[in-house]
Amino acid sequence: MFFLLTWDVEMAVTPDDFLALSKAIDGKSNCSEIELRNAYRCAYYAAHHAAKQALPRLGLALAKASNGGSHADVEVSLAAAGTYQSKRLVAQLQRLKRVRVDCDYHLDKNINANVLAVRMAEAQNAFVHLMSLGVPNAAALAE
């Protein structure tokens, strides 16, 4: 028996979906550490994918970073705008990524819920800002 799988042309998951899941997990009372790690992970990915989607709206192409993977590609591409704001956004994404790496790969490291809450709010704010970039009547990258 064979199954034919087809993919919709539409994106199955959006950055908004990552953010909504992050908020749903974080909104629970008495979250376990794994839930907090996953809530943060989703908040980070919301910001990362918002940055990736902002590139064409800003007239920037997705470049290949000399070091690193797809996350570095987005960072290098955003930095190519060459503005103070783009550099700040890249630094913020890199800072958020370091925490995400701790959540995903450093299982022996205790994750402080208060610190994670601050970083999650930062990721959510970055998401909102990145989603507005290149949208008419919204904040401009050149500010």
C-alpha positions as CSV (number, residue, x, y, z in Angstrom):
1,M,0.0,0.0,0.0
2,F,1.4,3.4,-1.0
3,F,0.4,6.8,0.3
4,L,0.8,9.9,-1.7
5,L,1.8,12.9,0.4
6,T,1.2,16.3,-1.0
7,W,2.3,19.7,0.4
8,D,0.2,22.7,0.4
9,V,1.7,25.7,-1.3
10,E,0.8,27.7,1.8
11,M,3.1,27.6,4.8
12,A,1.9,25.0,7.3
13,V,3.3,26.8,10.3
14,T,3.8,30.5,10.7
15,P,5.9,32.6,13.1
16,D,2.7,33.6,14.8
17,D,2.0,29.9,15.5
18,F,5.3,29.6,17.4
19,L,4.5,32.6,19.4
20,A,1.0,31.5,20.2
21,L,2.3,28.1,21.4
22,S,5.0,29.8,23.5
23,K,2.3,32.0,25.2
24,A,0.0,29.0,25.7
25,I,2.7,27.0,27.5
26,D,4.0,29.9,29.5
27,G,0.5,30.9,30.5
28,K,0.0,27.7,32.4
29,S,0.5,27.8,36.2
30,N,3.4,25.8,37.7
31,C,5.2,25.1,34.4
32,S,7.8,22.3,34.6
33,E,11.3,23.1,33.4
34,I,10.7,21.2,30.1
35,E,7.6,23.3,29.5
36,L,9.5,26.5,30.2
37,R,12.3,25.4,27.9
38,N,9.8,24.7,25.1
39,A,8.0,27.9,25.7
40,Y,11.2,29.8,25.3
41,R,12.3,27.7,22.3
42,C,9.0,28.6,20.5
43,A,9.4,32.3,21.4
44,Y,12.9,32.2,19.9
45,Y,11.8,30.5,16.7
46,A,8.9,33.0,16.3
47,A,11.5,35.8,16.3
48,H,14.0,33.9,14.1
49,H,11.3,33.1,11.4
50,A,9.9,36.7,11.7
51,A,13.4,37.9,10.8
52,K,13.7,35.5,7.9
53,Q,10.3,36.6,6.6
54,A,11.3,40.3,7.0
55,L,14.2,40.0,4.6
56,P,12.3,40.2,1.3
57,R,10.1,43.0,2.7
58,L,13.3,45.0,3.3
59,G,14.7,44.2,-0.1
60,L,17.4,41.9,1.4
61,A,18.3,38.5,0.1
62,L,19.0,35.4,2.2
63,A,22.7,35.1,2.1
64,K,24.9,32.2,3.1
65,A,27.0,32.8,6.2
66,S,30.6,31.7,6.1
67,N,30.2,30.1,9.5
68,G,27.1,28.6,11.1
69,G,23.8,27.3,9.7
70,S,20.5,28.7,8.7
71,H,20.2,30.9,11.8
72,A,23.6,32.6,11.0
73,D,22.3,33.0,7.4
74,V,19.4,35.1,8.6
75,E,21.7,37.1,10.9
76,V,24.2,37.8,8.2
77,S,21.4,38.8,5.8
78,L,19.8,41.2,8.3
79,A,23.2,42.7,9.1
80,A,23.7,43.5,5.4
81,A,21.3,46.4,5.8
82,G,24.2,48.1,7.5
83,T,22.2,50.2,9.9
84,Y,22.4,50.7,13.6
85,Q,19.0,49.1,14.1
86,S,19.9,46.1,11.9
87,K,23.1,45.5,14.0
88,R,21.0,45.8,17.2
89,L,18.5,43.3,15.9
90,V,21.2,40.8,14.9
91,A,22.9,41.2,18.4
92,Q,19.5,40.6,20.0
93,L,18.8,37.5,17.8
94,Q,22.2,36.1,18.7
95,R,21.7,36.7,22.4
96,L,18.3,35.0,22.2
97,K,19.8,32.1,20.2
98,R,22.4,31.4,23.0
99,V,19.5,31.0,25.5
100,R,17.7,28.7,23.0
101,V,20.8,26.6,22.7
102,D,20.9,26.3,26.4
103,C,17.3,25.2,26.5
104,D,17.7,22.7,23.7
105,Y,21.1,21.2,24.2
106,H,22.4,21.9,27.8
107,L,20.1,19.6,29.6
108,D,22.3,19.5,32.7
109,K,22.1,23.3,33.0
110,N,19.3,24.5,35.3
111,I,17.2,27.1,33.6
112,N,16.1,29.9,35.9
113,A,12.4,30.7,35.4
114,N,12.8,34.4,36.2
115,V,15.7,34.8,33.7
116,L,13.8,32.8,31.1
117,A,10.7,35.0,31.6
118,V,12.8,38.1,30.8
119,R,14.3,36.5,27.7
120,M,10.9,35.3,26.6
121,A,9.5,38.8,26.8
122,E,12.6,40.0,24.8
123,A,11.9,37.4,22.1
124,Q,8.3,38.3,22.0
125,N,9.2,42.0,21.6
126,A,11.7,41.2,18.9
127,F,9.0,39.2,17.1
128,V,6.6,42.1,17.1
129,H,9.3,44.5,15.8
130,L,10.5,42.1,13.1
131,M,7.0,41.4,11.9
132,S,6.5,45.2,11.4
133,L,9.7,45.7,9.4
134,G,9.1,46.5,5.8
135,V,5.3,46.9,6.3
136,P,3.9,50.3,5.1
137,N,3.3,52.7,8.0
138,A,5.4,50.6,10.3
139,A,8.9,51.1,11.8
140,A,11.6,51.3,9.2
141,L,14.9,49.4,9.5
142,A,16.8,52.6,8.6
143,E,15.7,54.4,11.8
